Each structure stands twice: as structure tokens, then as C-alpha cells.
Amino acid sequence: MSPGTMRYFFHIRDGIYVIPDEEGSELPDMQAARHEAHLTARDFAMDSLRQNLPANGRAIEISDGDGTVLETLFVRDAFLR
């Protein structure tokens, strides 16, 4: 890992199911991790709109290397920012 970065993991939650991010991404800080999660959530929201499906139960969970969930961004909120 590069100095001054941290590895963040972006797990996809769809209702009760979780798709784990096995690799993670090296980012400089939590703000950059939030931005990355927001872009992913926005893509999911657009896909849901195109397919006329609800995005209610989907979320991006940002976690650290220990597995601690630092923040959750719900796909339904992707356009509120």
C-alpha cells in the first residue's frame, strides 16, 4: 500500500445478501471512499431506472481492512447529493 493511503472495501448489499469486495481500493481518505461509493450507487440507480426496478434494498457498504463497516450509502439516495 502506498504511504498516506488506506484500503477501503465496497461491499454490495442487496436486501439480506452481501456481495463482498475481495480486493478493495487504495484511496487517500474517507472522503475519496465516499465519492467512489457514490459513483457506484449512482450507476446502480441508473440501471434500476432503465430496467424499471426498485433500488430500495441496495446499498454500498464502505469497510476497512478489519471488516468494520465505516459507512453505508443507499442506492435510493444516490441522487440526493
C-alpha positions as CSV (number, residue, x, y, z in Angstrom):
1,M,0.0,0.0,0.0
2,S,1.3,3.5,-0.8
3,P,2.1,5.8,2.1
4,G,-0.8,8.0,3.0
5,T,-3.5,5.7,1.6
6,M,-5.9,3.2,3.2
7,R,-7.6,0.2,1.6
8,Y,-11.3,0.6,1.5
9,F,-13.7,-2.2,0.6
10,F,-17.1,-1.6,-1.1
11,H,-19.5,-4.4,-0.4
12,I,-22.7,-4.5,-2.3
13,R,-25.8,-5.2,-0.1
14,D,-29.0,-6.3,-1.8
15,G,-31.5,-6.9,0.9
16,I,-30.2,-9.7,3.1
17,Y,-27.5,-10.7,0.6
18,V,-24.0,-9.2,0.5
19,I,-21.6,-9.4,-2.4
20,P,-18.2,-8.8,-0.8
21,D,-15.4,-6.7,-2.3
22,E,-12.5,-9.1,-2.1
23,E,-9.8,-6.7,-3.4
24,G,-10.7,-3.2,-2.2
25,S,-9.3,0.1,-3.4
26,E,-6.4,2.2,-2.1
27,L,-7.7,5.7,-1.5
28,P,-6.3,8.7,0.3
29,D,-9.1,9.2,2.8
30,M,-12.8,8.6,3.7
31,Q,-13.9,11.5,1.5
32,A,-12.5,9.7,-1.6
33,A,-14.1,6.4,-0.4
34,R,-17.5,8.2,-0.1
35,H,-17.1,9.6,-3.6
36,E,-16.3,6.2,-5.0
37,A,-19.3,4.7,-3.3
38,H,-21.5,7.5,-4.5
39,L,-20.4,6.9,-8.2
40,T,-21.2,3.2,-7.8
41,A,-24.5,3.8,-6.2
42,R,-25.5,6.3,-8.9
43,D,-24.6,3.6,-11.6
44,F,-26.8,1.1,-9.8
45,A,-29.6,3.6,-9.5
46,M,-29.4,4.4,-13.2
47,D,-29.5,0.6,-14.0
48,S,-32.6,0.2,-11.8
49,L,-34.3,3.1,-13.6
50,R,-33.5,1.7,-17.0
51,Q,-34.9,-1.7,-16.0
52,N,-37.9,-0.1,-14.2
53,L,-36.8,-1.9,-11.0
54,P,-36.9,-0.5,-7.4
55,A,-33.5,0.2,-5.8
56,N,-34.9,0.1,-2.3
57,G,-32.8,-2.7,-0.7
58,R,-29.5,-2.0,-2.4
59,A,-26.6,-0.3,-0.7
60,I,-22.8,0.1,-0.8
61,E,-21.1,-0.6,2.5
62,I,-17.7,1.0,2.9
63,S,-15.5,-1.0,5.2
64,D,-11.9,-1.0,6.4
65,G,-9.4,-3.9,6.2
66,D,-10.7,-5.3,9.5
67,G,-14.2,-5.6,8.1
68,T,-15.6,-2.8,10.1
69,V,-18.4,-1.0,8.2
70,L,-17.5,2.7,8.2
71,E,-20.5,4.0,6.3
72,T,-23.4,2.8,4.2
73,L,-24.7,4.6,1.1
74,F,-28.2,3.5,0.0
75,V,-28.7,3.4,-3.8
76,R,-32.0,5.1,-3.4
77,D,-30.2,8.2,-2.0
78,A,-27.6,8.4,-4.9
79,F,-29.2,11.4,-6.5
80,L,-29.8,13.4,-3.3
81,R,-26.2,14.6,-3.2
